[in-house]
Amino acid sequence: MKIRVGFGFDVHRLKEGEELWLGGVLIPHIKGTVAHSDGDVLIHAICDALLGAANLRDIGFHFPDTSSDFKGIDSKELLKKVIILLDEKNWQVENIDCTLCLEKPKINPHITNMMETLAPILKTDIDAVSIKATTNEQIGFVGREEGVTAYAVALLKSK
């Protein structure tokens, strides 16, 4: 059995009146992400971690923001496509570990829903999907509530 580790990162601006999708879940908030897709930074970071572990480039390579095919797309659909790419290369997800960084809203009440949403798409158990959240202690663009970032690490194993 072979194993591989990948790392992913994503960032999006926040703007009033936009929707806030995180981990495949619509989070009620006055601000949401500005993006070509639905702007789900958590799923985008997971996609990059998975693609990186499999040496399949990055999310922008597979789903460019210059393509109208991906305008407004649900990021869960992008993650499903990434899993298909992994399947074709005989990789499967062993686990992921993610961190969201934003000041507001509080993410803890939504984490279980995110895990339950992502685990079936990743074809893994819910206990293999770790999601954490933190603030930026009011420092920088995240601290000023101008943006949101997400980090993800993925462990793949060969089938």
Backbone torsions as a table, in degrees:
resi	resn	phi	psi	omega
1	MET	NA	133.8	175.2
2	LYS	-103.8	149.3	174.3
3	ILE	-129.4	153.2	177.5
4	ARG	-143.5	148.0	178.7
5	VAL	-115.7	140.2	175.9
6	GLY	-133.7	153.3	-179.5
7	PHE	-122.3	139.8	177.6
8	GLY	-134.3	151.0	179.1
9	PHE	-144.5	143.9	172.3
10	ASP	-149.1	157.2	179.8
11	VAL	-145.6	142.0	173.5
12	HIS	-141.7	147.9	173.7
13	ARG	-70.8	152.9	174.0
14	LEU	-107.8	142.4	-179.8
15	LYS	-146.5	140.9	177.1
16	GLU	-61.4	141.9	177.0
17	GLY	89.2	-8.2	177.2
18	GLU	-93.0	158.7	176.9
19	GLU	-81.3	148.7	178.6
20	LEU	-112.8	99.5	176.1
21	TRP	-100.9	125.8	177.8
22	LEU	-138.3	125.2	179.6
23	GLY	60.9	29.9	179.2
24	GLY	79.7	9.2	-176.2
25	VAL	-120.3	134.7	175.6
26	LEU	-79.4	119.0	-176.1
27	ILE	-101.9	123.3	178.1
28	PRO	-65.4	123.8	178.9
29	HIS	-167.8	156.9	-179.2
30	ILE	-75.0	-19.7	178.7
31	LYS	-116.5	150.4	175.2
32	GLY	-139.9	-178.7	-175.3
33	THR	-86.4	145.3	173.3
34	VAL	-96.8	120.2	-174.7
35	ALA	-163.2	165.0	174.8
36	HIS	-73.0	-40.7	176.5
37	SER	-91.6	-151.9	175.5
38	ASP	-79.4	-4.5	174.5
39	GLY	74.7	24.9	-179.2
40	ASP	-75.4	92.1	-175.7
41	VAL	-60.3	-33.4	-179.0
42	LEU	-66.3	-48.8	179.0
43	ILE	-64.6	-37.8	179.6
44	HIS	-63.4	-41.2	177.7
45	ALA	-65.5	-39.4	177.6
46	ILE	-63.2	-45.1	178.6
47	CYS	-57.0	-46.9	-179.9
48	ASP	-64.3	-38.7	177.4
49	ALA	-62.6	-44.3	179.8
50	LEU	-66.2	-46.5	179.7
51	LEU	-63.2	-41.1	179.1
52	GLY	-63.2	-43.3	179.5
53	ALA	-61.3	-34.8	-179.5
54	ALA	-89.8	2.6	-177.6
55	ASN	56.3	47.7	-178.9
56	LEU	-114.9	32.0	179.0
57	ARG	69.7	-137.3	-174.6
58	ASP	-138.8	175.7	-175.4
59	ILE	-61.6	-38.0	179.2
60	GLY	-66.0	-30.1	176.8
61	PHE	-67.3	-45.3	-176.6
62	HIS	-81.7	-32.4	-174.8
63	PHE	-133.4	69.5	-173.9
64	PRO	-64.5	143.4	179.6
65	ASP	-77.0	3.4	174.0
66	THR	-92.8	-5.5	-178.3
67	SER	-96.7	129.1	177.3
68	SER	-67.6	-17.0	178.3
69	ASP	-60.9	-25.7	-174.7
70	PHE	-110.2	6.8	179.1
71	LYS	-63.9	119.2	178.2
72	GLY	71.1	10.1	-175.3
73	ILE	-64.8	144.8	173.0
74	ASP	-69.3	121.3	-176.5
75	SER	-62.6	-21.0	174.4
76	LYS	-61.3	-32.9	177.5
77	GLU	-67.8	-37.0	176.4
78	LEU	-64.6	-42.8	179.0
79	LEU	-62.9	-39.5	176.7
80	LYS	-60.3	-40.8	178.5
81	LYS	-66.2	-37.3	177.2
82	VAL	-64.3	-41.5	179.0
83	ILE	-63.0	-37.7	175.5
84	ILE	-61.4	-43.5	177.8
85	LEU	-60.7	-41.4	177.8
86	LEU	-64.1	-43.8	178.6
87	ASP	-57.2	-41.6	-179.1
88	GLU	-64.1	-26.1	178.8
89	LYS	-99.6	9.7	178.0
90	ASN	63.9	37.2	174.1
91	TRP	-110.9	148.7	172.3
92	GLN	-135.5	153.9	-177.7
93	VAL	-77.3	125.5	173.4
94	GLU	-88.9	-48.9	173.6
95	ASN	-165.7	163.0	172.1
96	ILE	-131.4	151.3	176.8
97	ASP	-135.2	123.5	-172.7
98	CYS	-130.6	153.6	173.3
99	THR	-135.4	127.8	171.8
100	LEU	-96.9	142.8	178.0
101	CYS	-129.7	111.7	176.7
102	LEU	-161.3	155.3	-177.7
103	GLU	-78.2	-48.1	-178.0
104	LYS	-142.3	151.1	-2.4
105	PRO	-80.5	173.5	174.7
106	LYS	-66.8	133.1	-174.1
107	ILE	-96.4	-25.9	-175.9
108	ASN	-48.2	-42.0	-179.6
109	PRO	-65.2	-13.3	-175.4
110	HIS	-107.3	-6.5	-172.5
111	ILE	-63.0	-44.5	-179.8
112	THR	-60.2	-42.5	178.0
113	ASN	-61.9	-40.9	177.5
114	MET	-61.9	-46.3	-179.7
115	MET	-61.4	-43.3	179.6
116	GLU	-66.8	-29.8	178.0
117	THR	-75.3	-43.0	-173.3
118	LEU	-80.1	-36.9	-174.6
119	ALA	-54.3	-47.7	179.9
120	PRO	-64.8	-35.6	178.3
121	ILE	-65.8	-40.2	179.5
122	LEU	-76.2	-7.8	-177.9
123	LYS	58.0	46.9	-179.9
124	THR	-141.8	170.2	177.8
125	ASP	-74.9	154.0	179.7
126	ILE	-60.3	-32.2	-179.2
127	ASP	-75.4	-1.6	174.7
128	ALA	-97.9	5.2	-179.4
129	VAL	-117.4	103.0	-179.8
130	SER	-102.4	125.3	177.5
131	ILE	-129.7	128.2	178.2
132	LYS	-126.5	164.0	177.5
133	ALA	-140.6	148.2	177.4
134	THR	-147.1	168.0	173.3
135	THR	-101.1	178.2	174.8
136	ASN	-108.9	19.8	177.5
137	GLU	53.3	37.4	177.3
138	GLN	61.4	26.2	179.1
139	ILE	-108.5	139.5	174.4
140	GLY	71.4	-169.2	-176.1
141	PHE	-64.4	-32.5	176.7
142	VAL	-69.4	-44.6	179.9
143	GLY	-63.1	-30.1	177.5
144	ARG	-86.7	6.4	179.7
145	GLU	61.3	35.2	176.4
146	GLU	-95.2	-15.6	-177.3
147	GLY	-160.4	171.8	179.0
148	VAL	-134.4	142.0	176.8
149	THR	-124.5	157.7	175.5
150	ALA	-142.4	143.4	178.1
151	TYR	-125.2	143.5	178.4
152	ALA	-145.8	143.1	171.2
153	VAL	-122.1	136.1	180.0
154	ALA	-125.2	141.3	173.0
155	LEU	-114.1	122.7	177.4
156	LEU	-108.9	151.8	171.1
157	LYS	-131.1	151.4	178.8
158	SER	-73.0	149.6	-179.9
159	LYS	-79.5	NA	NA
